[in-house]
Amino acid sequence: MIGVIRKFKTASPAVKASMALLFANLILKGISLISGPIFTRIMSADQYGIVSTFQSWQSLLTVIVTLNLSQGVFNNGMLEFKENRDQFQFALVVITAVCTGLFFLIFEIFKTPLLNMFEIPLVMVYVMVLYFLFVPAYQFWSGRQRYEYKYKALSIITVCIGLFSLLLGVLFVLNTSSENEAIARVCAMEGVNIVVGIFFFMIIAMKAKFKLRIDYCIYALKFNIPLIPHYMSMYILASSDRIMITKMIDTTSTAIYSVAYTVASVIQILWTSIEASLSPWIYERLDVQDEESVRKTSGQIILTFAVFCLGCTLFAPEIMTILAPDSYKAGIYAIPAIAGGVYFTAVYSLYMRIELFYKKTTFATVASTIAAVSNIILNYIFIKLFGFVAAGYTTMVCYALLALLHYINVKKKKYDDAIDNKKILVISIVVIVVSILISILYSHRLLRYSFILIISLAAFAGYSGIQYDDFSITKFSNMYAFSALLVSLVSSEMYCVRCLTISVYVEKTYLKYI
């Protein structure tokens, strides 16, 4: 333990930031997993559904109202305006404030038809407006902290937001009437974010001395507006499967599929945490034309992430047993495809980082639109034929298509020197094959455990330092231990204890190969 701590202290800022944020996000995931069962028990199904509807509309409208400025243009601005980052942040805050004002004006003019479309109480819309106005300021601040590898304050605030949202949510719901439970939950959940957002709104404004750079505003708008269709398409790609299952089969199938999909959120949180620090590091390396470092590190990270995704597929039956009763057992057959889809999300985002650095953003919209439309078409065809499990595989195929399209674009533009395409190709083929074939083992527990044992023995042998060409088994063992441990996270009832254990192993293994 002491050795791990010492190694962490001597690690690079990027690694420290990634590990700290990973741990913070794991705690947040734990809070999320806890909050779900709590609120389904203290709220009526109708009121809980209203909260879900609110969250769906908020996710969709965030892309439109805030222009998703915390994505895409933000990292570029941090790099391009190194000496004026305060003014750039303030410009983004002003843009979101103006856009929110326009949204509020449009809503007030068309209040009745919009309320009928949203199907949520009026007070929730006003809460949403406050969210759009202030919360982006916190996102800009946190984005800058990640960019500059300042992880301590960010990690603490991230965890505190999650804890206070849960505690206040429970308190508000238990002390309100049954018909206002949804409003109480939303006010508590978003109230915490809004208060934090107001604080950072003022911090950013004061640091910039309230001086607005119009040229920064123009730069941000020109960069991100063309990306809005891309962000919308990605939203459709991520959500259309569950909507179509409900329309084409029934809500029960959607529920089973959604439980399986929670596994993806656990996997995704690993990539989100790593990418948060990886993205600015990639920008910095490319800025000094150090493509080789990007090529080597990104390849190692993608390999590790793939091992983790495949690890989740091996433990799918155990994961589903913990997450839901036996009536949801059929959901295990969707997990391999869902995990594969998350893997290709990581691959596509890696190529897109290269495109964003070189400001080649037009193709992103084209690629995401093709993937989203393809997903809808494939779901329409195959859900009818094979049921809800098919939705997982169609989504994986479309994410793979998205990654392929971005690869072709980067290759065409001759920006692919920073990515080990051959390594990613081999890994991707393995992920696809395993995702298709692994479900056969689910009905043969002894065979599956034997397979896991063989892999574990190979990993153990790796600690002896046996080397094979480019990849040592030592590396493989480290990555397998890393993935297996994180997989156990979702198959354990003692979540908080697991989080503490994970932090130690993550530090030990991750630091070795980055």
C-alpha positions in Angstrom: 0.0 0.0 0.0 2.8 2.4 1.0 4.6 1.5 -2.3 1.5 2.2 -4.3 1.0 5.6 -2.6 4.6 6.5 -3.2 4.3 5.5 -6.9 1.2 7.6 -7.2 2.9 10.6 -5.7 5.7 10.4 -8.3 3.4 9.7 -11.2 2.7 12.3 -13.9 0.0 14.9 -13.4 -2.1 13.2 -16.2 -2.0 9.9 -14.4 -2.8 11.4 -11.0 -5.7 13.3 -12.5 -7.1 10.2 -14.2 -6.9 8.1 -11.1 -8.4 10.7 -8.8 -11.3 11.4 -11.2 -11.8 7.6 -11.8 -12.2 7.1 -8.1 -14.5 10.1 -7.7 -16.7 8.9 -10.6 -16.7 5.3 -9.1 -18.1 6.8 -5.9 -20.7 8.7 -8.0 -21.7 5.5 -9.7 -22.1 3.9 -6.3 -24.4 6.7 -5.3 -26.3 6.4 -8.5 -26.8 2.6 -8.0 -28.0 3.3 -4.4 -30.3 6.1 -5.4 -32.2 4.1 -8.0 -33.6 1.4 -5.6 -34.2 4.1 -2.9 -36.4 6.4 -5.0 -38.3 3.6 -6.7 -39.4 2.6 -3.2 -40.2 6.0 -1.7 -41.9 7.4 -4.9 -44.9 6.2 -6.8 -44.2 4.7 -10.3 -46.1 7.7 -11.9 -44.0 10.3 -10.1 -40.8 8.4 -10.8 -41.8 8.4 -14.5 -42.2 12.1 -14.5 -38.6 12.5 -13.2 -37.4 10.2 -15.9 -39.3 12.3 -18.5 -37.7 15.5 -17.1 -34.2 14.0 -17.4 -34.8 12.8 -21.0 -35.9 16.3 -22.1 -33.1 18.0 -20.2 -30.5 15.7 -21.9 -32.0 16.5 -25.3 -32.4 20.3 -24.8 -28.9 20.7 -23.3 -27.5 20.0 -26.7 -29.7 22.7 -28.2 -29.8 25.4 -25.5 -26.2 25.3 -24.3 -24.8 24.3 -27.8 -22.8 21.7 -25.9 -20.0 24.2 -25.5 -18.3 22.2 -22.8 -17.5 19.6 -25.5 -15.5 20.1 -28.7 -14.6 23.7 -28.7 -13.6 23.9 -25.1 -10.4 21.8 -25.4 -9.4 23.7 -28.5 -10.0 27.0 -26.8 -7.9 25.9 -23.8 -5.0 25.2 -26.2 -5.4 28.1 -28.6 -6.0 30.8 -25.9 -3.4 29.7 -23.3 -2.8 33.2 -22.0 -6.5 34.2 -21.9 -8.3 31.2 -20.6 -10.3 33.2 -18.1 -11.7 35.4 -20.9 -12.5 32.4 -23.1 -14.4 30.7 -20.2 -16.4 33.9 -19.6 -17.2 34.1 -23.3 -18.7 30.6 -23.2 -20.6 31.5 -20.0 -22.1 34.6 -21.8 -23.1 32.5 -24.8 -24.9 29.9 -22.7 -26.7 32.7 -20.8 -27.9 34.4 -24.0 -29.0 31.1 -25.5 -30.9 30.2 -22.3 -32.6 33.6 -22.4 -33.7 33.0 -25.9 -35.0 29.5 -24.9 -37.0 31.0 -22.0 -38.5 33.7 -24.3 -39.6 31.1 -26.8 -41.0 28.9 -24.0 -43.1 31.8 -22.6 -44.5 32.6 -26.0 -45.4 29.0 -26.8 -45.9 27.9 -23.2 -49.1 25.8 -23.6 -48.1 23.7 -26.6 -44.6 23.2 -25.3 -45.9 22.1 -21.8 -48.2 19.6 -23.6 -45.2 18.2 -25.5 -42.9 18.1 -22.5 -45.5 16.4 -20.2 -43.9 17.8 -17.1 -45.0 20.4 -14.5 -44.3 24.1 -15.2 -42.0 24.4 -12.2 -39.7 21.7 -13.7 -39.3 23.8 -16.9 -38.2 26.8 -14.8 -35.8 24.6 -12.9 -34.4 23.4 -16.2 -34.0 27.0 -17.3 -31.9 27.7 -14.2 -29.9 24.6 -14.9 -29.1 25.8 -18.5 -28.2 29.2 -17.2 -25.7 28.3 -14.4 -24.6 24.7 -14.5 -22.5 25.1 -17.7 -20.3 27.4 -15.7 -19.4 24.5 -13.4 -18.8 22.3 -16.4 -16.4 24.9 -17.9 -14.6 25.2 -14.6 -14.3 21.4 -14.2 -13.2 21.0 -17.8 -10.4 23.5 -17.2 -9.4 21.6 -14.0 -9.1 18.4 -16.0 -7.2 20.2 -18.7 -4.7 21.5 -16.2 -4.6 18.3 -14.2 -5.9 19.9 -11.1 -7.8 17.0 -9.6 -8.1 17.5 -5.9 -10.8 20.2 -5.7 -12.7 18.7 -8.7 -12.8 15.2 -7.1 -14.1 16.5 -3.8 -16.7 18.7 -5.4 -17.8 15.9 -7.7 -18.4 13.5 -4.8 -20.1 16.2 -2.7 -22.6 17.1 -5.5 -23.6 13.4 -5.7 -24.0 12.9 -2.0 -26.0 16.1 -1.4 -28.2 15.4 -4.4 -29.1 12.0 -2.9 -29.5 13.1 0.7 -31.6 16.2 -0.1 -33.6 14.2 -2.7 -34.6 11.7 0.0 -35.3 14.4 2.5 -37.5 16.4 0.1 -39.5 13.5 -1.2 -40.2 12.1 2.3 -41.5 15.5 3.4 -43.8 16.4 0.6 -47.2 15.2 -0.6 -47.5 12.2 -2.9 -48.6 14.4 -5.9 -45.5 16.6 -5.6 -42.8 13.9 -5.2 -41.4 14.4 -8.7 -41.1 18.1 -8.2 -39.4 17.6 -4.9 -36.9 15.2 -6.4 -36.1 17.4 -9.3 -35.7 20.5 -7.1 -33.3 18.7 -4.8 -31.4 17.0 -7.6 -30.9 20.1 -9.8 -30.9 22.6 -6.9 -27.5 21.3 -5.7 -26.1 21.6 -9.3 -27.6 25.1 -9.7 -26.1 26.4 -6.4 -22.7 25.1 -7.4 -23.2 26.5 -10.9 -24.0 30.0 -9.5 -20.8 30.0 -7.5 -18.6 29.2 -10.4 -20.6 31.5 -12.7 -19.5 34.4 -10.4 -15.9 33.0 -10.1 -15.5 32.9 -13.9 -17.0 36.3 -14.4 -14.8 37.9 -11.7 -11.6 36.3 -13.0 -12.3 37.6 -16.4 -13.2 41.0 -14.8 -16.5 40.9 -16.7 -14.7 41.7 -19.9 -16.3 40.0 -22.9 -14.2 39.1 -25.9 -16.6 39.1 -28.9 -13.9 37.3 -31.1 -13.9 34.4 -28.6 -17.7 34.2 -28.8 -17.5 34.1 -32.6 -14.8 31.5 -32.5 -16.8 29.2 -30.2 -20.0 29.6 -32.2 -18.3 28.9 -35.5 -16.7 25.8 -34.1 -19.6 24.2 -32.2 -22.7 25.1 -34.1 -21.8 22.7 -37.0 -21.4 20.0 -34.4 -25.0 20.3 -33.0 -26.4 17.7 -35.5 -23.6 15.4 -34.5 -24.4 15.7 -30.8 -28.1 15.2 -31.6 -27.3 12.1 -33.7 -25.2 10.7 -30.9 -28.2 11.2 -28.5 -30.4 9.3 -30.9 -27.9 6.6 -31.4 -27.6 6.1 -27.6 -31.4 6.2 -26.9 -33.3 5.0 -30.0 -33.0 1.3 -29.1 -35.0 1.5 -25.9 -37.6 3.7 -27.5 -38.1 1.3 -30.4 -38.2 -1.8 -28.1 -41.1 -0.2 -26.3 -42.9 0.6 -29.5 -42.2 -2.7 -31.2 -42.4 -5.2 -28.3 -43.5 -4.0 -24.8 -42.3 -2.1 -21.8 -41.3 -5.4 -20.0 -38.7 -6.1 -22.7 -37.5 -2.5 -22.4 -37.1 -2.9 -18.7 -35.0 -6.1 -19.1 -32.8 -4.4 -21.8 -32.4 -1.3 -19.6 -31.1 -3.3 -16.7 -28.6 -4.9 -19.0 -27.7 -1.4 -20.2 -26.7 -0.3 -16.7 -23.7 -2.5 -17.2 -22.6 -0.2 -20.0 -22.8 2.8 -17.7 -20.3 1.1 -15.3 -18.0 0.4 -18.2 -18.5 3.9 -19.7 -17.5 5.6 -16.4 -14.0 4.1 -16.7 -13.6 5.5 -20.2 -15.1 8.9 -19.3 -12.7 9.2 -16.4 -9.6 8.3 -18.5 -10.7 10.4 -21.5 -11.2 13.5 -19.2 -7.4 13.6 -18.7 -6.4 11.9 -21.9 -8.0 14.4 -24.2 -6.0 17.5 -23.1 -2.8 15.4 -23.0 -3.4 14.3 -26.6 -3.9 18.0 -27.6 -0.7 19.0 -25.9 1.3 16.2 -27.5 -0.1 16.9 -31.0 0.6 20.6 -30.5 4.3 19.8 -30.2 4.1 17.2 -33.0 4.8 14.3 -30.6 2.5 11.7 -32.5 4.6 8.8 -31.3 3.7 9.3 -27.6 0.0 9.6 -28.5 0.2 6.5 -30.7 1.9 4.4 -28.0 -0.2 5.5 -25.0 -3.6 5.5 -26.8 -3.0 2.0 -28.1 -2.2 0.7 -24.6 -5.3 2.4 -23.2 -7.6 1.0 -25.9 -6.2 -2.5 -25.3 -6.8 -2.2 -21.6 -10.3 -0.9 -22.1 -11.1 -3.8 -24.5 -9.9 -6.3 -21.9 -12.2 -4.7 -19.3 -15.2 -4.8 -21.7 -14.6 -8.4 -22.5 -14.2 -9.1 -18.8 -17.7 -7.8 -18.2 -19.1 -10.2 -20.8 -17.5 -13.2 -19.0 -19.2 -12.2 -15.7 -22.5 -11.2 -17.3 -24.6 -13.8 -15.5 -23.2 -12.8 -12.1 -23.7 -9.2 -12.9 -27.4 -9.7 -13.8 -28.0 -11.8 -10.7 -26.9 -8.9 -8.5 -28.8 -6.2 -10.5 -32.1 -7.9 -10.9 -34.3 -10.9 -10.1 -34.5 -14.1 -12.2 -37.3 -12.5 -14.4 -34.6 -10.3 -15.9 -32.2 -13.2 -16.7 -32.7 -12.9 -20.4 -30.9 -9.6 -20.3 -27.5 -11.3 -20.0 -27.5 -12.1 -23.7 -27.6 -8.4 -24.5 -24.6 -7.5 -22.3 -21.8 -8.7 -24.7 -23.1 -6.5 -27.5 -23.7 -3.6 -25.2 -20.1 -3.9 -23.8 -18.8 -4.1 -27.4 -20.7 -1.0 -28.3 -19.1 0.9 -25.4 -15.7 -0.3 -26.6 -16.3 1.2 -30.1 -17.4 4.4 -28.4 -13.9 4.7 -27.0 -12.4 4.0 -30.4 -14.5 6.5 -32.3 -13.8 9.2 -29.7 -10.1 8.6 -30.0 -10.2 9.3 -33.8 -12.6 12.3 -33.2 -10.1 13.9 -30.8 -7.6 14.0 -33.7 -10.3 15.6 -36.0 -11.1 18.2 -33.3 -7.5 19.1 -32.8 -7.1 19.8 -36.5 -10.5 21.5 -36.6 -11.9 19.0 -39.1 -15.4 18.9 -37.5 -17.7 18.8 -40.6 -17.3 15.0 -41.1 -18.4 14.3 -37.5 -21.9 15.3 -38.3 -22.0 13.2 -41.5 -20.6 10.1 -39.7 -22.9 10.4 -36.6 -26.0 11.0 -38.8 -25.2 7.9 -40.9 -24.7 5.8 -37.7 -27.9 7.1 -36.1 -30.0 6.5 -39.2 -28.5 3.0 -39.7 -29.3 2.2 -36.1 -32.9 3.1 -36.5 -33.2 1.0 -39.7 -31.4 -2.0 -38.3 -33.4 -1.9 -35.1 -36.6 -1.8 -37.2 -35.6 -4.9 -39.1 -33.9 -7.1 -36.5 -35.9 -6.3 -33.3 -39.0 -7.8 -35.1 -37.0 -10.9 -36.0 -34.9 -11.6 -32.9 -36.4 -9.5 -30.0 -34.8 -6.9 -27.7 -31.4 -8.7 -27.7 -30.9 -7.7 -31.3 -31.0 -4.0 -30.3 -27.7 -4.5 -28.5 -26.0 -6.0 -31.5 -27.4 -3.4 -33.9 -26.1 -0.6 -31.6 -22.7 -2.3 -31.4 -22.5 -2.5 -35.2 -23.5 1.1 -35.6 -20.9 2.3 -33.1 -18.3 0.1 -35.0 -19.5 1.8 -38.2 -19.0 5.2 -36.6 -15.5 4.3 -35.6 -14.7 3.0 -39.1 -16.0 6.2 -40.7 -13.9 8.4 -38.5 -10.9 6.2 -39.2 -11.4 6.5 -42.9 -11.7 10.3 -42.6 -8.5 10.6 -40.4 -6.7 8.3 -42.8 -7.8 10.3 -45.8 -6.6 13.5 -44.2 -3.3 11.8 -43.3 -3.7 12.6 -39.6 -3.5 8.9 -38.6 0.2 8.8 -37.6 -0.9 9.4 -34.0 -2.9 6.2 -33.8 -1.8 2.6 -34.1 -4.5 1.5 -36.6 -3.2 -2.1 -36.9 -3.4 -2.7 -33.2 -6.9 -1.2 -32.9 -8.0 -3.3 -35.9 -6.9 -6.5 -34.3 -8.4 -5.6 -30.9 -11.7 -4.6 -32.6 -11.9 -7.9 -34.5 -11.4 -9.8 -31.2 -14.1 -7.7 -29.5 -16.6 -8.4 -32.2 -15.9 -12.2 -32.4 -16.0 -12.6 -28.6 -19.2 -10.5 -28.3 -20.9 -12.7 -30.8 -19.7 -16.1 -29.5 -19.4 -15.6 -25.7 -23.1 -16.0 -25.0 -22.8 -19.7 -25.9 -20.9 -20.2 -22.7 -23.7 -18.7 -20.5 -25.7 -21.9 -20.5 -22.5 -23.9 -19.7 -21.3 -22.6 -16.3 -18.5 -25.1 -15.9 -17.1 -24.3 -19.4 -17.3 -20.6 -18.8 -15.5 -20.9 -15.4 -12.9 -23.0 -17.0 -12.3 -20.4 -19.6 -12.0 -17.7 -16.9 -9.6 -19.9 -15.1 -7.4 -20.3 -18.1 -7.3 -16.6 -18.6 -6.5 -16.1 -14.9 -3.7 -18.6 -15.0 -2.2 -16.8 -18.1 -2.4 -13.6 -16.2 -0.7 -15.1 -13.2 2.0 -16.5 -15.4 2.5 -13.0 -16.6 3.8 -11.8 -13.3 6.8 -14.1 -13.9 7.8 -11.7 -16.6 7.4 -13.9 -19.7 7.6 -11.8 -22.8 6.0 -12.2 -26.2 6.9 -9.7 -28.9 5.4 -6.3 -28.4 3.1 -7.2 -25.5 4.4 -8.9 -22.4 2.1 -11.2 -20.4 3.0 -9.0 -17.5 1.2 -6.2 -19.1 -1.7 -8.5 -20.0 -1.9 -9.7 -16.4 -1.9 -6.2 -15.1 -4.7 -5.2 -17.4 -6.7 -8.4 -16.7 -6.4 -7.8 -12.9 -7.5 -4.3 -13.5 -10.5 -5.3 -15.5 -11.5 -8.2 -13.3 -11.4 -6.1 -10.2 -13.6 -3.4 -11.7 -16.0 -6.1 -13.0 -16.3 -7.3 -9.5 -17.5 -3.9 -8.6 -20.9 -4.4 -10.2 -21.2 -8.0 -8.9 -20.7 -7.0 -5.3 -23.2 -5.9 -2.7 -20.5 -4.1 -0.7 -20.1 -1.3 -3.2 -18.4 1.2 -1.0 -15.8 -1.3 0.2 -15.1 -2.3 -3.4 -14.5 1.3 -4.3 -11.8 1.6 -1.7 -10.2 -1.7 -2.9 -10.4 -0.6 -6.5 -8.5 2.6 -5.8 -5.5 0.6 -4.6 -5.4 -1.8 -7.6 -6.1 0.9 -10.1 -3.1 2.9 -8.9 -0.9 -0.2 -8.9 -1.8 -1.5 -12.3 -2.7 1.6 -14.3 0.5 3.3 -13.4 2.6 0.5 -14.6 1.5 0.6 -18.2 0.8 4.3 -18.8 
